[in-house]
Amino acid sequence: MSVASLTKPGSESGLPSETHPSSQNVVELEKQYLLQNYGRHPIVLVRGDGPYMWDDGGKRYLDFIAGIGVNALGQNHPRIVAAISDQAAKLIHTSNLFYNEFQGPLAKRIAEVSGLARTFFTNSGTESTEGSLKMIKAHGHDIHPDKYEIVSLENSFHGRSLGALSITGQPKYRKDFEPLLPGVKFVPADDIAALEAAVNERTAGICIEWIQGEGGVLPLDPAFCARARELADQFDALLCFDEIQCGVGRTGKYFGYQLTDPPVMPDIMTAAKPLACGLPLGILSANERAAKAIRPGMHGSTFGGNALAARVALEFFDILDGLLPQITRVGEYFRARLSDLAQRYSFIRVVRGYGLMVGVELSIPGKEIVNAAMREGLLMNCTHETVLRFLPPYIITEEHVDEAIHILDKVFAEIAVPA
Ligand SMILES: Cc1ncc(COP(=O)(O)O)c(C=O)c1O
């Protein structure tokens, strides 16, 4: 088989050319008034229901990227809508000068499902990463001023702030902002010898994504994570798992590190995306050993854990408990159907992932496939140029998978021309 371009004539960017006329104003305003940092697809999404979304021209899309893993229950979930409406009418925000009714119960819930005793609430994944870096630095500082080094992984992604970029092991994100934080060492994922060489008395923390998401949906070897645990213990460093993409039910477990039995426990865990079903909420959860590094006045957030977001997250956890088996079952079905496609299309190299975090590595660029699928009514994205990434809502069933596979089959057939 060889591969033909999917770019439609007349579409310079290769993006769909069917932007609805009423979107033009939205697009023009953005061009004039927004920072030009995003490369958006030229559709304006205006409403959603379950795993479907509609653009302003009335076209329907099956959403298998779900706001990059945020819309865990899809759109318009009746219990989430009810919780938001009720809470919005009562109390949205108090700041952290006061208690609200929901942070305590939510932190208790998180402790029960994560095994981590204490939680700090943030508004995004990046802010959770920042908090974890401060906790790691403070822990090291409490032991010795020279204990400030952090070991992180090549190909990782931890967010866009200067701190988060400092531990993000991808030059393309870092290069325009260097020099970043000193004392960060990068080792290749799963390279135990390199990890052993990097960790020493000066190491304050080791940061790991259990499944590298942006890096191409790459699960780490549990043996590597277990060795990281041992080294952190040996050198009194904190082990931090970034579960911002793979956590909170995405893999069919509450957290990615629970995929092994017994789990390799972190000292710190960060999570965000699906926590409040589209409202901004992140967490930094820690065991007592790590949490004691942050004392009164050392850290804070004005918005973090406000009444509205925390109430919605509590409601979400109630729903999630019953959804985990479905996430595992439908995820397995999805990967099996993708593996069937891999038998027929030789440009599919590998299908991988856990639960509803699925990556399909191709031997060809994925961008045009994403655009073609979008024209056919399926939303997904491509990471690392050649990995199709699927992060569908947790509520999808086998029928939705069949619908997605049908579209993918059609798109793949268009590019698979006889050699
Ligand atoms: C593993 C990981 N860490 C951190 C982040 C940053 O999160 P946010 O975009 O919410 O700041 C992301 C975002 O994709 C992520 O996937």
PDBQT file of the ligand as one rigid body, heavy atoms in Angstrom, charges set to zero:
ROOT
HETATM    1  C1  LIG A 501       0.290  14.959  31.671  1.00  0.00    +0.000 C 
HETATM    2  C2  LIG A 501      -0.095  16.411  31.647  1.00  0.00    +0.000 A 
HETATM    3  N1  LIG A 501       0.406  17.224  32.576  1.00  0.00    +0.000 NA
HETATM    4  C3  LIG A 501       0.061  18.533  32.601  1.00  0.00    +0.000 A 
HETATM    5  C4  LIG A 501      -0.789  19.072  31.666  1.00  0.00    +0.000 A 
HETATM    6  C5  LIG A 501      -1.163  20.525  31.715  1.00  0.00    +0.000 C 
HETATM    7  O1  LIG A 501      -2.502  20.664  32.093  1.00  0.00    +0.000 OA
HETATM    8  P1  LIG A 501      -3.329  21.993  31.771  1.00  0.00    +0.000 P 
HETATM    9  O2  LIG A 501      -3.391  22.146  30.301  1.00  0.00    +0.000 OA
HETATM   10  O3  LIG A 501      -4.671  21.758  32.415  1.00  0.00    +0.000 OA
HETATM   11  O4  LIG A 501      -2.619  23.110  32.422  1.00  0.00    +0.000 OA
HETATM   12  C6  LIG A 501      -1.319  18.262  30.676  1.00  0.00    +0.000 A 
HETATM   13  C7  LIG A 501      -2.208  18.809  29.636  1.00  0.00    +0.000 C 
HETATM   14  O5  LIG A 501      -2.473  18.223  28.625  1.00  0.00    +0.000 OA
HETATM   15  C8  LIG A 501      -0.970  16.885  30.665  1.00  0.00    +0.000 A 
HETATM   16  O6  LIG A 501      -1.444  16.053  29.732  1.00  0.00    +0.000 OA
ENDROOT
TORSDOF 0
